[in-house]
Amino acid sequence: TYTITIPDIVISEDTTGSTVVSVSGLSMPATSVLKVRVLGDFLLEHQTAAEATVAYELRNGASELLADGALVGQFTMSSQSPLPLTATVTGTVPYAGIYSDTLTFTYGLEPIA
């Protein structure tokens, strides 16, 4: 059993926002790894003008660029450090206002290779 926490990422006027993926109450075999992946199109959509979108990048910390289906990180019984995520707007913002996107995170237990 476990609880995975993925708070919202809020991108402010400086076009960058961050959060951490964390796990608590992890109880699984020592021979298993809990892998977390991200699914998404990485496009922010304007709150009222759906045709207005802006691209952004999602990185694991400040380094590895994450694509649709990418491994965000993993947790084991001996390694449960939070996984940092950073989102940065890469496109031109067409209109002032509030933009949002929904990412899906999948997770599953796998044997340690």
Secondary structure as a PSIPRED ss2 file (coil, helix, strand):
# PSIPRED VFORMAT (PSIPRED V4.0)

   1 T C   1.000  0.000  0.000
   2 Y C   1.000  0.000  0.000
   3 T E   0.000  0.000  1.000
   4 I E   0.000  0.000  1.000
   5 T E   0.000  0.000  1.000
   6 I C   1.000  0.000  0.000
   7 P C   1.000  0.000  0.000
   8 D C   1.000  0.000  0.000
   9 I C   1.000  0.000  0.000
  10 V C   1.000  0.000  0.000
  11 I C   1.000  0.000  0.000
  12 S C   1.000  0.000  0.000
  13 E C   1.000  0.000  0.000
  14 D C   1.000  0.000  0.000
  15 T C   1.000  0.000  0.000
  16 T E   0.000  0.000  1.000
  17 G E   0.000  0.000  1.000
  18 S E   0.000  0.000  1.000
  19 T E   0.000  0.000  1.000
  20 V E   0.000  0.000  1.000
  21 V E   0.000  0.000  1.000
  22 S E   0.000  0.000  1.000
  23 V E   0.000  0.000  1.000
  24 S E   0.000  0.000  1.000
  25 G C   1.000  0.000  0.000
  26 L C   1.000  0.000  0.000
  27 S C   1.000  0.000  0.000
  28 M C   1.000  0.000  0.000
  29 P C   1.000  0.000  0.000
  30 A C   1.000  0.000  0.000
  31 T C   1.000  0.000  0.000
  32 S E   0.000  0.000  1.000
  33 V E   0.000  0.000  1.000
  34 L E   0.000  0.000  1.000
  35 K E   0.000  0.000  1.000
  36 V E   0.000  0.000  1.000
  37 R E   0.000  0.000  1.000
  38 V E   0.000  0.000  1.000
  39 L E   0.000  0.000  1.000
  40 G C   1.000  0.000  0.000
  41 D C   1.000  0.000  0.000
  42 F C   1.000  0.000  0.000
  43 L E   0.000  0.000  1.000
  44 L E   0.000  0.000  1.000
  45 E E   0.000  0.000  1.000
  46 H E   0.000  0.000  1.000
  47 Q C   1.000  0.000  0.000
  48 T C   1.000  0.000  0.000
  49 A C   1.000  0.000  0.000
  50 A C   1.000  0.000  0.000
  51 E C   1.000  0.000  0.000
  52 A C   1.000  0.000  0.000
  53 T E   0.000  0.000  1.000
  54 V E   0.000  0.000  1.000
  55 A E   0.000  0.000  1.000
  56 Y E   0.000  0.000  1.000
  57 E E   0.000  0.000  1.000
  58 L E   0.000  0.000  1.000
  59 R E   0.000  0.000  1.000
  60 N E   0.000  0.000  1.000
  61 G C   1.000  0.000  0.000
  62 A C   1.000  0.000  0.000
  63 S C   1.000  0.000  0.000
  64 E E   0.000  0.000  1.000
  65 L E   0.000  0.000  1.000
  66 L E   0.000  0.000  1.000
  67 A C   1.000  0.000  0.000
  68 D C   1.000  0.000  0.000
  69 G C   1.000  0.000  0.000
  70 A C   1.000  0.000  0.000
  71 L E   0.000  0.000  1.000
  72 V E   0.000  0.000  1.000
  73 G E   0.000  0.000  1.000
  74 Q E   0.000  0.000  1.000
  75 F E   0.000  0.000  1.000
  76 T E   0.000  0.000  1.000
  77 M C   1.000  0.000  0.000
  78 S C   1.000  0.000  0.000
  79 S E   0.000  0.000  1.000
  80 Q C   1.000  0.000  0.000
  81 S C   1.000  0.000  0.000
  82 P C   1.000  0.000  0.000
  83 L E   0.000  0.000  1.000
  84 P E   0.000  0.000  1.000
  85 L E   0.000  0.000  1.000
  86 T E   0.000  0.000  1.000
  87 A E   0.000  0.000  1.000
  88 T E   0.000  0.000  1.000
  89 V E   0.000  0.000  1.000
  90 T C   1.000  0.000  0.000
  91 G C   1.000  0.000  0.000
  92 T C   1.000  0.000  0.000
  93 V C   1.000  0.000  0.000
  94 P C   1.000  0.000  0.000
  95 Y C   1.000  0.000  0.000
  96 A C   1.000  0.000  0.000
  97 G C   1.000  0.000  0.000
  98 I C   1.000  0.000  0.000
  99 Y E   0.000  0.000  1.000
 100 S E   0.000  0.000  1.000
 101 D C   1.000  0.000  0.000
 102 T C   1.000  0.000  0.000
 103 L C   1.000  0.000  0.000
 104 T E   0.000  0.000  1.000
 105 F E   0.000  0.000  1.000
 106 T E   0.000  0.000  1.000
 107 Y E   0.000  0.000  1.000
 108 G E   0.000  0.000  1.000
 109 L E   0.000  0.000  1.000
 110 E E   0.000  0.000  1.000
 111 P E   0.000  0.000  1.000
 112 I C   1.000  0.000  0.000
 113 A C   1.000  0.000  0.000
